[in-house]
Amino acid sequence: MHYINGIIKRVKPKMSAKSCILRIRSTFDSLCHAQQKVAQFVLENPQEVLSSSISELAKKARVSEATVLRFTRAIGYEGYSHFRIALAEDTATQSLRQGLEKIHEDVNVGDSFEAIFRKVLYSSVDSLSTTMNQVDGKSIEKAANLIYHASTLFLVAVGNSQPIAMDAVHRFLKLGKKTVFFTDPVAAAMFARLLGPNDTVVAISFSGLSVDVIEIVKIAKENSAKIVAITSQDNTPLTDLSDVKIFSYSKETRFRTEAMESRIVQLSIIDALFVSVAMINPQKALREIQSTTNPLPYKVVPKRQRMGGDVQKQHLVPPSTP
C-alpha cells in the first residue's frame, strides 16, 4: 500500500474527475459479461485488487488477462497500472467514510422510525455528496449556456423522471424561457420534429436506455437541436446522442431503487442549472422572476357561504370575465 501511495504522488494519469469506483458502477451495465465479472470482483474486493498483478486479478475473477485489460480501458483508463492508481486514490479515503457507511446501511425490518428517517436522509446526502464531488464544471457551464441561448427548451422524460421534467418546466418558465414538456411520448416525438439548431433538449433518464426517450432525442438530433443528458451511466444510446452529459449518482437499497433515489439528485441538478442560467444575466433573471410571481390576476373579495351565513374569512377568487 505504501508503494502504491508513492506512485500516486509521482504519477497522475490524465482522466476525468470521476472516481474509479463510480466509473465502474456507472458503466457496469454496458460491459460484456466477462468484464462484469472483473468489475464485480473489484467492487467487492478493492483492497485485494491493489496488491494484485494483472495476472493475479485475472485468475481471481476467472477471466483472461486480456479481459482485465479491456475492462480497464472500457472504464476509461489507459491500462492496468493507471486503473490501480485510481483505485488506490479511492480506497485511501475509505477510512474517512466508514462512520457514514454505517449510517447508510439498508433499512431493516424492526428499525425504529427515527432510524429509518436518518438512514433514508443520510443515503440521500451521500448520493448528493458523491454527485457533487464528481461533477464536471465545464459540462454545467456548457449546458447552462445552451439553455440560456435556446429559442425553445424542450424537456424529455418518461416514468419516474417525469416529475423532474415538470419541475424544470416550472423553473425555466420563471426565467422567461419558452419551455415545453409532454407526458405523452407520441406528442413529444411530434414536437421534436419541429425543433431546429437554435433549440435545446434536456433529456432525463436514469439508465440512459429508455426507448421512448432515445427515439425522441434521435428525432430532435436529426433536426440539429442541441442535446443535454441528465443520466447515471456513460456509454449508453442517450449519452452517444448528447452534446453535454451530466451524471447523477445514487445507490440501490432494499426499499428504494437507484432510480427512486436518483430523483433527489436530478432535482438538485435541475436547481443548479436554473441558478447557473439565471446568473448569466442576473438582472434579466430577476425581472422575469418578479413578473411571473403572480401570473394570474387574482383578487381578494368577501364571499358568502353557499348554504347561507356570513363568511368568517376571505377567499381568493379570479376576476369575473366580461
Sequence and secondary structure as in RCSB ss.txt:
>XXXX:A:sequence
MHYINGIIKRVKPKMSAKSCILRIRSTFDSLCHAQQKVAQFVLENPQEVLSSSISELAKKARVSEATVLRFTRAI
GYEGYSHFRIALAEDTATQSLRQGLEKIHEDVNVGDSFEAIFRKVLYSSVDSLSTTMNQVDGKSIEKAANLIYHA
STLFLVAVGNSQPIAMDAVHRFLKLGKKTVFFTDPVAAAMFARLLGPNDTVVAISFSGLSVDVIEIVKIAKENSA
KIVAITSQDNTPLTDLSDVKIFSYSKETRFRTEAMESRIVQLSIIDALFVSVAMINPQKALREIQSTTNPLPYKV
VPKRQRMGGDVQKQHLVPPSTP
>XXXX:A:secstr
 HHHHHHHHH      SS HHHHHHHHGGGS HHHHHHHHHHHH HHHHHT  HHHHHHHHTS HHHHHHHHHHT
T SSHHHHHHHHHHHHHTHHHHHHHHHHTS   TT  HHHHHHHHHHHHHHHHHHHHHH  HHHHHHHHHHHHH 
SSEEEE  GGGHHHHHHHHHHHHTTT  EEE SSHHHHHHHHTT  TT EEEEE SSS  HHHHHHHHHHHHTT 
EEEEEES SSSHHHHH SEEEE      SSS HHHHHHHHHHHHHHHHHHHHHHHSHHHHHHHHHHTSS S  EE
E    TTSS  SS EEE     
